[in-house]
Amino acid sequence: MTPVEIRASASLASIFALRMLGLFLILPVFAVHAKSLPGGNSATMVGLALGIYGLTQSFGQIPLGAASDRFGRKRIIVIGLLLFAIGSLICALADNIYWVIAGRAVQGAGAISAAITALIADSTRDEHRTKAMAMVGGSIGLTFAGSLVAAPLLYDLIGMSGMFYLIAALSITGIFVVAYITPEAPPLPKKPASFTEVLRDPELMRLNYGVFALHATQMAMFVVMPAALISHAGLPLQEHWKIYLPVVLASFVLMLPPIFVGEKKGAMKQVFVAAIGLLLLVQVAMWLVFRNAGTPAWVLVAMLLLFFIAFNVLEASQPSLVSRIAPAAGRGAALGVYNTLQALGLFCGGALGGWLTQNAGPSTVFILGAVLSLAWLIIAVNMRNLPRRSQPQATPA
């Protein structure tokens, strides 16, 4: 990668991580804090405060992604960061749960994931794009793990309002990063691609289903994972970071070799399908673990490591593939649809995972994950294998 590609990828990955920080940082502590707010004793209101961020994200991804095709990536990213900062300030000043819900909705309305990933695609060559997207995937994983460690400490130090003020300040900092550090991308085509063309592309459909399945599986899994770490590993909730942090870091390191080899050999389809197969195997293995109360804790940790390796490979590969398949004039729209399905996957996975756990037992969430993964594997086997740009034509499946 050239210095310009590295600077664009690293700066935009930091902005993406900031967006996820708004979601992850409050997760470990908000349910406890909410009890001190009027209306915060309602589990429904607490769940709405947590989930509405993703819901407004899903509504905003397509229009803001398409707007970035027409008006420019950086302009839309700055608008989204301003909305994110305003929403954070509303949450910081909230004196009841309802204002927190309103602030979280405004935070999510700045849905700039599509614009960010489209700008990364604009700023990198095909043969290096998956590496750039891996930086984004790695930043998300590190943000998730870091939030588990930092949230209780920050809550004790500056309180929930202070945490929201911190997130707002980081949002403003992000605007300066976009304006002064992120390189200018090549000019966009004057005429955006047809949205219908983007929506009906069969290769993009495969990837849109894939991101829905991946994040639905992840969210359903983590409905039951905290309780499993308590029962299998004997770890209290506040010590779960001792497993999450090393597992996420190790998985990020281990997912890099297959991506680099796949990019170098023009074999990203094989790497991609293998990662889906690993995801399916983990779901089946987890189902067996949850049905056997005597399973050693190290088995659960090993399955978590394999899950995050598969998750990180797929999380890095899919946006890269979307950006390569979609026409340059329609990347923002294509990634808007992709990110909408991602947000819906998070919502549906959490809702279905909770319902299955309550009505059919914790192990059934892995049946859901296995079914989603198996369908994805069947769909992905026939996907087109995109070559490196230096190759003259695509290799058929």
BELCORDA-V254773 format. One record per run of one state. SS is the DSSP state (2 for helix, 1 for strand, 0 for the rest). FROM is the first residue (numbers start at 1). TO is the last residue. If there is no record, write none. Layout:
ss->SS from->FROM to->TO
ss->SS from->FROM to->TO
This chain:
ss->0 from->1 to->2
ss->2 from->3 to->24
ss->0 from->25 to->29
ss->2 from->30 to->34
ss->0 from->35 to->37
ss->1 from->38 to->38
ss->0 from->39 to->42
ss->2 from->43 to->71
ss->0 from->72 to->72
ss->2 from->73 to->93
ss->0 from->94 to->95
ss->1 from->96 to->96
ss->2 from->97 to->109
ss->0 from->110 to->112
ss->2 from->113 to->123
ss->0 from->124 to->125
ss->2 from->126 to->180
ss->0 from->181 to->194
ss->2 from->195 to->200
ss->0 from->201 to->201
ss->2 from->202 to->233
ss->0 from->234 to->236
ss->2 from->237 to->239
ss->0 from->240 to->240
ss->2 from->241 to->265
ss->0 from->266 to->267
ss->2 from->268 to->291
ss->0 from->292 to->296
ss->2 from->297 to->325
ss->0 from->326 to->327
ss->2 from->328 to->360
ss->0 from->361 to->363
ss->2 from->364 to->381
ss->0 from->382 to->384
ss->1 from->385 to->385
ss->0 from->386 to->394
ss->1 from->395 to->395
ss->0 from->396 to->397
